[in-house]
Amino acid sequence: MDLKTAMAAAQAERSKRDGAKNAERKKRRSGADLGIEPFDPMKYVGKERADTASMWLVIVFAVVVTLLMRYVLMPSTTLDKTDVLYILPLTMLILIPQMHRIVMPERFKEHYTKGTWFRACFLYTFTFLSLSFLVVNPPFGDIVAPQLADEWGVVIEHQGKFTFADEVNGAENEWTLEQGEYIVGGAWVLFGLADNVDHTGAEVTVVHQFQNSENVIESDATFWEEHGAEVDAWRTAENKSAPVLLPHADLDQPFAIFLGDNLAVGEHTILVEIVEQGDPWENTRSYTWTFSVNPPELSAE
């Protein structure tokens, strides 16, 4: 073998080894062979701008829908049809793709896919729900009537001493007589109302029902003026179940309803109707309580 032939064979062998190394190196690095597209900075920037424009379009759309719901749809909707206030705005999700096609420039539209509509629907839903909770509550609205501050209770006044009746559950109090068929002393229903706007702006009607009689009773403001500071002191060892009537102090509106002296055995029903002119609706709430006067023989069982 001459020198020329030997050099040609060595060159061929070297090329073969270099080709194998290059192939192995190409398999190990990321690139087109692994299905990864080459990075295009201009395309990336365009996609980011398209996504940002989509985000702000959806947020503005949610704000507009929320304001229309609150100030157009809500005042014209009755309380028995309030479901439409959320169902109708949420069905407007179907307008999001079409709105993008109408509003967005052509250079953005090529970047929008099914993933874009999925993200936009989530963003719209949570933005609308957050804003709707904001605009229906103070200071933008008031759709809830005043409610019971905490508990209600019945207190019996006899010879200047006040004793709370026993609480059976949240809607019933009871008083068991030691003798006779009537309570010795006067009975007062005490409670407080709390509101998130104005606890004094509601009209409160209290009705006392017993057997076939029904009486509307006004609250006695002088009771709390005279005895307000003493109510907590009426909790004694014999009255561990005495209620907490005004947990928010001056923020609660106190009520003292005098049911009468010498109440007879039986169930006395107290109806409390609350009506408030809210924003945008008239807010209402009602409570039904029972005060049971038990005869002496029940205490022996």
Protein Blocks (a to p, Z undefined) as FASTA:
>chain_A
ZZklmmmmmmmmmmmmmmmmmmmmmmmpgcjknopacddfklmmmmmmmmmmmmmmmmmm
mmmmmmmmmmmmmmmpcfklmmmmmmmmmmmmmmmmmmmmmmpcfklmmmpcfklmmmmm
mmmmmmmmmmmmmmmpcfkbccbdcddfkbccddddeehiacddddfblmbccdddfbdj
bdedddddddddddfkbmmlcccdddddehjbccdddddfklmmmmmmmmmmmpcfklmm
bccfblnlmmpccddddfbghiaeddddddddddddddfbdcddddddddddddfklmmZ
Z
